[in-house]
Structure formats: structure tokens, C-alpha cells
Amino acid sequence: QYDYDNCNVVTFFESIAYVIGYWGITQVQTDGKKVCAIDLHGYGYEEAKFVLHYLFTVKSKELKKKMGSRWKIICGKQLGTEPASKKEQQGLKTFVSQHL
């Protein structure tokens, strides 16, 4: 329903992406190399869907460089699968799984 490829949408997102962010550091290896993950914690469903679309269509080389062939996506606090707000919502983890 939204045009994620619209140049105005992409340009606006790129202008604010450094502030809101989508990368998370999950650990630092013994050699000092950081292990990155896509961090969607705090994103709503539509925002997460856009960020995934953006990363896979515009930033695929950056994804490969930062995460190699093993990718991790953080969708929340991982305290459980039940969404905190409403029982009828599916939870971001399920939503992201369905859209990949």
C-alpha cells in the first residue's frame, strides 16, 4: 500500500537513518571485530517492513559487509513471544518472519 521505492521516501529515510539507526552490536569477538545485527527493536510493523525493504533493495552490499552470510535481526527484548500491548497483535518477530 506504500511506495517504499519513492525517491522522496528513500531520501528522507536516509537523512534520518543515522539518528534512528537500524544496526546493533550483538557482541565483540576476541579479535575486536564487532558482530552486527539489524536492530528493529522499537520499530512498528510498517516501519520494520520499510527498513527491511530498504536494506535488501538499497543496502544489500552493506548487509553482506557487516554481517557476512549469517544474519541476525533483533525484534524486541526477547522476553517472550506475547506482544506487550494487545493480544490480537502478532508480535514483531512473527511479522518480520512472515515478510522475509
N, CA, C and O atoms as CSV, one atom per row, in Angstrom:
chain,resi,resn,atom,element,x,y,z
A,1,GLN,N,N,0.803,-1.189,0.000
A,1,GLN,CA,C,0.000,0.000,0.000
A,1,GLN,C,C,0.853,1.263,0.000
A,1,GLN,O,O,0.380,2.326,-0.403
A,2,TYR,N,N,2.116,1.161,0.451
A,2,TYR,CA,C,3.016,2.308,0.442
A,2,TYR,C,C,4.069,2.116,-0.637
A,2,TYR,O,O,4.432,0.988,-0.970
A,3,ASP,N,N,4.556,3.224,-1.181
A,3,ASP,CA,C,5.589,3.175,-2.219
A,3,ASP,C,C,6.957,3.326,-1.564
A,3,ASP,O,O,7.486,4.432,-1.458
A,4,TYR,N,N,7.520,2.212,-1.128
A,4,TYR,CA,C,8.812,2.230,-0.444
A,4,TYR,C,C,9.958,2.638,-1.361
A,4,TYR,O,O,11.029,3.015,-0.885
A,5,ASP,N,N,9.742,2.567,-2.665
A,5,ASP,CA,C,10.793,2.919,-3.621
A,5,ASP,C,C,10.726,4.377,-4.078
A,5,ASP,O,O,11.564,4.816,-4.864
A,6,ASN,N,N,9.751,5.118,-3.600
A,6,ASN,CA,C,9.618,6.519,-3.958
A,6,ASN,C,C,10.887,7.261,-3.536
A,6,ASN,O,O,11.315,7.152,-2.387
A,7,CYS,N,N,11.486,8.007,-4.449
A,7,CYS,CA,C,12.766,8.656,-4.163
A,7,CYS,C,C,12.676,9.626,-2.987
A,7,CYS,O,O,13.653,9.788,-2.256
A,8,ASN,N,N,11.517,10.279,-2.785
A,8,ASN,CA,C,11.355,11.190,-1.648
A,8,ASN,C,C,11.354,10.429,-0.324
A,8,ASN,O,O,11.905,10.902,0.670
A,9,VAL,N,N,10.738,9.262,-0.317
A,9,VAL,CA,C,10.694,8.436,0.895
A,9,VAL,C,C,12.104,7.960,1.237
A,9,VAL,O,O,12.541,8.063,2.383
A,10,VAL,N,N,12.809,7.442,0.238
A,10,VAL,CA,C,14.167,6.940,0.450
A,10,VAL,C,C,15.100,8.057,0.894
A,10,VAL,O,O,15.881,7.878,1.828
A,11,THR,N,N,15.025,9.207,0.232
A,11,THR,CA,C,15.874,10.345,0.579
A,11,THR,C,C,15.612,10.812,2.014
A,11,THR,O,O,16.547,11.095,2.763
A,12,PHE,N,N,14.338,10.889,2.386
A,12,PHE,CA,C,14.009,11.304,3.752
A,12,PHE,C,C,14.545,10.289,4.760
A,12,PHE,O,O,15.157,10.667,5.759
A,13,PHE,N,N,14.315,9.003,4.499
A,13,PHE,CA,C,14.804,7.985,5.429
A,13,PHE,C,C,16.314,8.063,5.576
A,13,PHE,O,O,16.833,7.984,6.690
A,14,GLU,N,N,17.023,8.217,4.468
A,14,GLU,CA,C,18.489,8.296,4.533
A,14,GLU,C,C,18.944,9.517,5.318
A,14,GLU,O,O,20.016,9.492,5.921
A,15,SER,N,N,18.151,10.582,5.322
A,15,SER,CA,C,18.534,11.786,6.071
A,15,SER,C,C,18.349,11.612,7.577
A,15,SER,O,O,18.984,12.317,8.361
A,16,ILE,N,N,17.485,10.680,7.990
A,16,ILE,CA,C,17.267,10.473,9.426
A,16,ILE,C,C,17.794,9.123,9.930
A,16,ILE,O,O,17.788,8.873,11.135
A,17,ALA,N,N,18.238,8.275,9.044
A,17,ALA,CA,C,18.650,6.916,9.438
A,17,ALA,C,C,19.777,6.924,10.463
A,17,ALA,O,O,19.810,6.071,11.351
A,18,TYR,N,N,20.694,7.869,10.354
A,18,TYR,CA,C,21.812,7.918,11.297
A,18,TYR,C,C,21.339,8.273,12.707
A,18,TYR,O,O,22.026,7.975,13.684
A,19,VAL,N,N,20.179,8.904,12.817
A,19,VAL,CA,C,19.639,9.278,14.126
A,19,VAL,C,C,18.859,8.114,14.740
A,19,VAL,O,O,19.060,7.771,15.905
A,20,ILE,N,N,17.969,7.512,13.951
A,20,ILE,CA,C,17.130,6.437,14.493
A,20,ILE,C,C,17.833,5.084,14.449
A,20,ILE,O,O,17.576,4.223,15.290
A,21,GLY,N,N,18.700,4.898,13.492
A,21,GLY,CA,C,19.520,3.694,13.421
A,21,GLY,C,C,18.778,2.411,13.108
A,21,GLY,O,O,17.569,2.301,13.317
A,22,TYR,N,N,19.523,1.450,12.606
A,22,TYR,CA,C,18.995,0.112,12.377
A,22,TYR,C,C,20.069,-0.950,12.578
A,22,TYR,O,O,19.820,-2.133,12.346
A,23,TRP,N,N,21.261,-0.538,13.008
A,23,TRP,CA,C,22.320,-1.502,13.314
A,23,TRP,C,C,22.470,-1.641,14.814
A,23,TRP,O,O,22.362,-0.665,15.558
A,24,GLY,N,N,22.719,-2.863,15.249
A,24,GLY,CA,C,23.014,-3.126,16.645
A,24,GLY,C,C,24.262,-3.982,16.726
A,24,GLY,O,O,24.526,-4.782,15.828
A,25,ILE,N,N,25.025,-3.825,17.779
A,25,ILE,CA,C,26.212,-4.647,18.015
A,25,ILE,C,C,25.803,-5.727,19.014
A,25,ILE,O,O,25.423,-5.419,20.144
A,26,THR,N,N,25.881,-6.994,18.600
A,26,THR,CA,C,25.454,-8.074,19.490
A,26,THR,C,C,26.589,-8.597,20.348
A,26,THR,O,O,26.355,-9.122,21.436
A,27,GLN,N,N,27.814,-8.459,19.868
A,27,GLN,CA,C,28.973,-8.881,20.659
A,27,GLN,C,C,30.243,-8.367,20.004
A,27,GLN,O,O,30.233,-7.954,18.844
A,28,VAL,N,N,31.326,-8.397,20.750
A,28,VAL,CA,C,32.641,-8.068,20.216
A,28,VAL,C,C,33.495,-9.322,20.356
A,28,VAL,O,O,33.646,-9.860,21.453
A,29,GLN,N,N,34.049,-9.781,19.245
A,29,GLN,CA,C,34.852,-11.001,19.266
A,29,GLN,C,C,36.202,-10.737,19.917
A,29,GLN,O,O,36.581,-9.587,20.138
A,30,THR,N,N,36.919,-11.802,20.221
A,30,THR,CA,C,38.219,-11.658,20.887
A,30,THR,C,C,39.211,-10.869,20.047
A,30,THR,O,O,40.118,-10.240,20.592
A,31,ASP,N,N,39.052,-10.892,18.732
A,31,ASP,CA,C,39.947,-10.117,17.872
A,31,ASP,C,C,39.512,-8.656,17.737
A,31,ASP,O,O,40.116,-7.892,16.985
A,32,GLY,N,N,38.454,-8.271,18.473
A,32,GLY,CA,C,37.981,-6.891,18.445
A,32,GLY,C,C,36.944,-6.610,17.373
A,32,GLY,O,O,36.388,-5.513,17.325
A,33,LYS,N,N,36.675,-7.584,16.513
A,33,LYS,CA,C,35.691,-7.400,15.443
A,33,LYS,C,C,34.284,-7.399,16.033
A,33,LYS,O,O,33.934,-8.265,16.835
A,34,LYS,N,N,33.486,-6.418,15.627
A,34,LYS,CA,C,32.118,-6.302,16.113
A,34,LYS,C,C,31.198,-7.201,15.301
A,34,LYS,O,O,31.338,-7.312,14.083
A,35,VAL,N,N,30.264,-7.838,15.981
A,35,VAL,CA,C,29.255,-8.657,15.328
A,35,VAL,C,C,27.979,-7.816,15.255
A,35,VAL,O,O,27.406,-7.458,16.284
A,36,CYS,N,N,27.544,-7.508,14.045
A,36,CYS,CA,C,26.406,-6.621,13.833
A,36,CYS,C,C,25.115,-7.399,13.623
A,36,CYS,O,O,25.122,-8.556,13.202
A,37,ALA,N,N,24.018,-6.739,13.925
A,37,ALA,CA,C,22.687,-7.281,13.687
A,37,ALA,C,C,21.780,-6.139,13.255
A,37,ALA,O,O,22.014,-4.983,13.609
A,38,ILE,N,N,20.758,-6.462,12.496
A,38,ILE,CA,C,19.729,-5.477,12.178
A,38,ILE,C,C,18.870,-5.354,13.432
A,38,ILE,O,O,18.324,-6.348,13.909
A,39,ASP,N,N,18.748,-4.154,13.963
A,39,ASP,CA,C,18.026,-3.947,15.208
A,39,ASP,C,C,16.712,-3.218,14.936
A,39,ASP,O,O,16.698,-2.010,14.699
A,40,LEU,N,N,15.615,-3.963,14.975
A,40,LEU,CA,C,14.294,-3.392,14.735
A,40,LEU,C,C,13.510,-3.211,16.031
A,40,LEU,O,O,12.316,-2.911,16.007
A,41,HIS,N,N,14.188,-3.395,17.162
A,41,HIS,CA,C,13.551,-3.211,18.465
A,41,HIS,C,C,13.043,-1.780,18.557
A,41,HIS,O,O,13.808,-0.835,18.366
A,42,GLY,N,N,11.779,-1.618,18.843
A,42,GLY,CA,C,11.189,-0.286,18.946
A,42,GLY,C,C,10.514,0.188,17.671
A,42,GLY,O,O,9.814,1.201,17.683
A,43,TYR,N,N,10.713,-0.523,16.575
A,43,TYR,CA,C,10.046,-0.174,15.322
A,43,TYR,C,C,8.637,-0.762,15.309
A,43,TYR,O,O,8.393,-1.825,15.879
A,44,GLY,N,N,7.720,-0.066,14.658
A,44,GLY,CA,C,6.379,-0.600,14.424
A,44,GLY,C,C,6.409,-1.523,13.225
A,44,GLY,O,O,7.435,-1.654,12.557
A,45,TYR,N,N,5.281,-2.162,12.952
A,45,TYR,CA,C,5.209,-3.124,11.850
A,45,TYR,C,C,5.565,-2.485,10.502
A,45,TYR,O,O,6.408,-2.999,9.767
A,46,GLU,N,N,4.925,-1.380,10.194
A,46,GLU,CA,C,5.145,-0.751,8.880
A,46,GLU,C,C,6.567,-0.211,8.755
A,46,GLU,O,O,7.173,-0.308,7.688
A,47,GLU,N,N,7.101,0.354,9.827
A,47,GLU,CA,C,8.471,0.862,9.802
A,47,GLU,C,C,9.463,-0.282,9.601
A,47,GLU,O,O,10.416,-0.158,8.831
A,48,ALA,N,N,9.234,-1.390,10.294
A,48,ALA,CA,C,10.110,-2.556,10.145
A,48,ALA,C,C,10.062,-3.094,8.725
A,48,ALA,O,O,11.090,-3.457,8.153
A,49,LYS,N,N,8.874,-3.142,8.166
A,49,LYS,CA,C,8.715,-3.624,6.786
A,49,LYS,C,C,9.476,-2.722,5.813
A,49,LYS,O,O,10.134,-3.208,4.894
A,50,PHE,N,N,9.383,-1.403,6.021
A,50,PHE,CA,C,10.120,-0.476,5.163
A,50,PHE,C,C,11.628,-0.655,5.321
A,50,PHE,O,O,12.350,-0.736,4.327
A,51,VAL,N,N,12.106,-0.718,6.560
A,51,VAL,CA,C,13.552,-0.841,6.789
A,51,VAL,C,C,14.088,-2.118,6.141
A,51,VAL,O,O,15.145,-2.089,5.511
A,52,LEU,N,N,13.383,-3.225,6.284
A,52,LEU,CA,C,13.824,-4.466,5.640
A,52,LEU,C,C,13.851,-4.312,4.123
A,52,LEU,O,O,14.805,-4.735,3.470
A,53,HIS,N,N,12.809,-3.709,3.566
A,53,HIS,CA,C,12.776,-3.470,2.114
A,53,HIS,C,C,13.963,-2.603,1.693
A,53,HIS,O,O,14.651,-2.907,0.719
A,54,TYR,N,N,14.189,-1.535,2.428
A,54,TYR,CA,C,15.295,-0.624,2.133
A,54,TYR,C,C,16.639,-1.346,2.192
A,54,TYR,O,O,17.464,-1.212,1.288
A,55,LEU,N,N,16.852,-2.100,3.247
A,55,LEU,CA,C,18.134,-2.790,3.399
A,55,LEU,C,C,18.363,-3.817,2.302
A,55,LEU,O,O,19.467,-3.918,1.767
A,56,PHE,N,N,17.337,-4.576,1.965
A,56,PHE,CA,C,17.504,-5.623,0.962
A,56,PHE,C,C,17.580,-5.069,-0.459
A,56,PHE,O,O,18.197,-5.694,-1.322
A,57,THR,N,N,16.972,-3.917,-0.725
A,57,THR,CA,C,16.995,-3.381,-2.085
A,57,THR,C,C,18.071,-2.321,-2.304
A,57,THR,O,O,18.611,-2.210,-3.405
A,58,VAL,N,N,18.389,-1.544,-1.274
A,58,VAL,CA,C,19.339,-0.439,-1.430
A,58,VAL,C,C,20.687,-0.744,-0.783
A,58,VAL,O,O,21.727,-0.369,-1.324
A,59,LYS,N,N,20.685,-1.406,0.345
A,59,LYS,CA,C,21.905,-1.592,1.137
A,59,LYS,C,C,22.367,-3.048,1.213
A,59,LYS,O,O,22.984,-3.445,2.202
A,60,SER,N,N,22.083,-3.833,0.205
A,60,SER,CA,C,22.436,-5.262,0.268
A,60,SER,C,C,23.945,-5.478,0.412
A,60,SER,O,O,24.366,-6.407,1.103
A,61,LYS,N,N,24.753,-4.652,-0.216
A,61,LYS,CA,C,26.214,-4.787,-0.076
A,61,LYS,C,C,26.659,-4.464,1.346
A,61,LYS,O,O,27.562,-5.110,1.878
A,62,GLU,N,N,26.025,-3.466,1.964
A,62,GLU,CA,C,26.337,-3.118,3.348
A,62,GLU,C,C,25.944,-4.261,4.289
A,62,GLU,O,O,26.666,-4.567,5.238
A,63,LEU,N,N,24.787,-4.894,4.019
A,63,LEU,CA,C,24.371,-6.051,4.814
A,63,LEU,C,C,25.421,-7.153,4.765
A,63,LEU,O,O,25.817,-7.693,5.798
A,64,LYS,N,N,25.862,-7.477,3.572
A,64,LYS,CA,C,26.856,-8.538,3.387
A,64,LYS,C,C,28.166,-8.180,4.084
A,64,LYS,O,O,28.788,-9.030,4.720
A,65,LYS,N,N,28.584,-6.919,3.963
A,65,LYS,CA,C,29.845,-6.479,4.561
A,65,LYS,C,C,29.783,-6.537,6.091
A,65,LYS,O,O,30.729,-6.996,6.732
A,66,LYS,N,N,28.683,-6.078,6.671
A,66,LYS,CA,C,28.576,-6.007,8.128
A,66,LYS,C,C,28.249,-7.350,8.775
A,66,LYS,O,O,28.673,-7.616,9.900
A,67,MET,N,N,27.488,-8.210,8.060
A,67,MET,CA,C,27.026,-9.436,8.700
A,67,MET,C,C,27.459,-10.714,7.988
A,67,MET,O,O,27.184,-11.810,8.477
A,68,GLY,N,N,28.127,-10.597,6.849
A,68,GLY,CA,C,28.541,-11.799,6.139
A,68,GLY,C,C,27.345,-12.591,5.648
A,68,GLY,O,O,26.363,-12.017,5.177
A,69,SER,N,N,27.426,-13.891,5.756
A,69,SER,CA,C,26.332,-14.728,5.261
A,69,SER,C,C,25.394,-15.188,6.377
A,69,SER,O,O,24.414,-15.885,6.112
A,70,ARG,N,N,25.681,-14.810,7.604
A,70,ARG,CA,C,24.840,-15.200,8.746
A,70,ARG,C,C,24.238,-13.939,9.357
A,70,ARG,O,O,24.938,-13.155,9.999
A,71,TRP,N,N,22.947,-13.752,9.154
A,71,TRP,CA,C,22.300,-12.517,9.564
A,71,TRP,C,C,21.433,-12.722,10.790
A,71,TRP,O,O,20.794,-13.760,10.960
A,72,LYS,N,N,21.426,-11.699,11.644
A,72,LYS,CA,C,20.596,-11.722,12.844
A,72,LYS,C,C,19.752,-10.453,12.852
A,72,LYS,O,O,20.250,-9.357,12.594
A,73,ILE,N,N,18.467,-10.622,13.155
A,73,ILE,CA,C,17.556,-9.493,13.237
A,73,ILE,C,C,16.971,-9.467,14.638
A,73,ILE,O,O,16.347,-10.433,15.078
A,74,ILE,N,N,17.173,-8.361,15.335
A,74,ILE,CA,C,16.646,-8.191,16.692
A,74,ILE,C,C,15.273,-7.535,16.579
A,74,ILE,O,O,15.127,-6.469,15.981
A,75,CYS,N,N,14.274,-8.188,17.163
A,75,CYS,CA,C,12.900,-7.694,17.038
A,75,CYS,C,C,12.297,-7.227,18.353
A,75,CYS,O,O,11.170,-6.732,18.362
A,76,GLY,N,N,12.993,-7.365,19.435
A,76,GLY,CA,C,12.447,-6.956,20.722
A,76,GLY,C,C,13.348,-7.396,21.843
A,76,GLY,O,O,14.518,-7.716,21.629
A,77,LYS,N,N,12.812,-7.410,23.016
A,77,LYS,CA,C,13.589,-7.746,24.203
A,77,LYS,C,C,13.817,-9.243,24.342
A,77,LYS,O,O,14.614,-9.675,25.176
A,78,GLN,N,N,13.125,-10.035,23.534
A,78,GLN,CA,C,13.242,-11.497,23.555
A,78,GLN,C,C,12.835,-12.081,24.911
A,78,GLN,O,O,13.342,-13.130,25.307
A,79,LEU,N,N,11.931,-11.414,25.619
A,79,LEU,CA,C,11.467,-11.918,26.910
A,79,LEU,C,C,10.326,-12.910,26.746
A,79,LEU,O,O,9.983,-13.624,27.688
A,80,GLY,N,N,9.749,-12.957,25.580
A,80,GLY,CA,C,8.641,-13.857,25.308
A,80,GLY,C,C,8.077,-13.559,23.944
A,80,GLY,O,O,8.496,-12.608,23.284
A,81,THR,N,N,7.140,-14.356,23.525
A,81,THR,CA,C,6.579,-14.149,22.199
A,81,THR,C,C,5.276,-13.366,22.232
A,81,THR,O,O,4.782,-12.947,21.186
A,82,GLU,N,N,4.722,-13.165,23.400
A,82,GLU,CA,C,3.469,-12.421,23.543
A,82,GLU,C,C,3.732,-10.919,23.437
A,82,GLU,O,O,4.514,-10.380,24.220
A,83,PRO,N,N,3.088,-10.223,22.473
A,83,PRO,CA,C,3.263,-8.770,22.395
A,83,PRO,C,C,2.787,-8.111,23.688
A,83,PRO,O,O,1.814,-8.549,24.302
A,84,ALA,N,N,3.476,-7.070,24.084
A,84,ALA,CA,C,3.179,-6.426,25.361
A,84,ALA,C,C,1.879,-5.628,25.330
A,84,ALA,O,O,1.234,-5.470,26.366
A,85,SER,N,N,1.479,-5.116,24.151
A,85,SER,CA,C,0.368,-4.172,24.129
A,85,SER,C,C,-1.005,-4.819,23.962
A,85,SER,O,O,-1.903,-4.557,24.762
A,86,LYS,N,N,-1.189,-5.660,22.938
A,86,LYS,CA,C,-2.521,-6.208,22.672
A,86,LYS,C,C,-2.406,-7.672,22.256
A,86,LYS,O,O,-1.507,-8.044,21.503
A,87,LYS,N,N,-3.299,-8.471,22.739
A,87,LYS,CA,C,-3.252,-9.897,22.436
A,87,LYS,C,C,-3.516,-10.185,20.957
A,87,LYS,O,O,-3.021,-11.185,20.438
A,88,GLU,N,N,-4.281,-9.341,20.267
A,88,GLU,CA,C,-4.586,-9.610,18.859
A,88,GLU,C,C,-3.422,-9.275,17.920
A,88,GLU,O,O,-3.461,-9.638,16.744
A,89,GLN,N,N,-2.408,-8.602,18.410
A,89,GLN,CA,C,-1.234,-8.331,17.590
A,89,GLN,C,C,-0.355,-9.571,17.545
A,89,GLN,O,O,-0.328,-10.360,18.490
A,90,GLN,N,N,0.354,-9.733,16.453
A,90,GLN,CA,C,1.152,-10.941,16.279
A,90,GLN,C,C,2.556,-10.841,16.842
A,90,GLN,O,O,3.211,-11.869,17.014
A,91,GLY,N,N,3.037,-9.664,17.130
A,91,GLY,CA,C,4.403,-9.501,17.593
A,91,GLY,C,C,5.336,-9.254,16.417
A,91,GLY,O,O,5.136,-9.803,15.334
A,92,LEU,N,N,6.340,-8.440,16.628
A,92,LEU,CA,C,7.251,-8.042,15.557
A,92,LEU,C,C,8.058,-9.215,15.013
A,92,LEU,O,O,8.318,-9.283,13.812
A,93,LYS,N,N,8.453,-10.130,15.878
A,93,LYS,CA,C,9.239,-11.283,15.433
A,93,LYS,C,C,8.454,-12.104,14.404
A,93,LYS,O,O,9.000,-12.470,13.362
A,94,THR,N,N,7.203,-12.391,14.681
A,94,THR,CA,C,6.350,-13.136,13.747
A,94,THR,C,C,6.130,-12.337,12.476
A,94,THR,O,O,6.199,-12.881,11.374
A,95,PHE,N,N,5.864,-11.052,12.627
A,95,PHE,CA,C,5.640,-10.173,11.474
A,95,PHE,C,C,6.850,-10.176,10.543
A,95,PHE,O,O,6.702,-10.337,9.332
A,96,VAL,N,N,8.039,-9.999,11.101
A,96,VAL,CA,C,9.256,-9.971,10.291
A,96,VAL,C,C,9.468,-11.327,9.616
A,96,VAL,O,O,9.830,-11.378,8.440
A,97,SER,N,N,9.250,-12.411,10.332
A,97,SER,CA,C,9.402,-13.743,9.751
A,97,SER,C,C,8.486,-13.939,8.547
A,97,SER,O,O,8.884,-14.547,7.553
A,98,GLN,N,N,7.282,-13.433,8.635
A,98,GLN,CA,C,6.312,-13.573,7.544
A,98,GLN,C,C,6.676,-12.720,6.325
A,98,GLN,O,O,6.272,-13.034,5.206
A,99,HIS,N,N,7.430,-11.653,6.538
A,99,HIS,CA,C,7.773,-10.752,5.439
A,99,HIS,C,C,9.149,-10.992,4.842
A,99,HIS,O,O,9.555,-10.279,3.924
A,100,LEU,N,N,9.858,-11.964,5.336
A,100,LEU,CA,C,11.180,-12.256,4.761
A,100,LEU,C,C,11.106,-13.326,3.711
A,100,LEU,O,O,12.127,-13.691,3.129
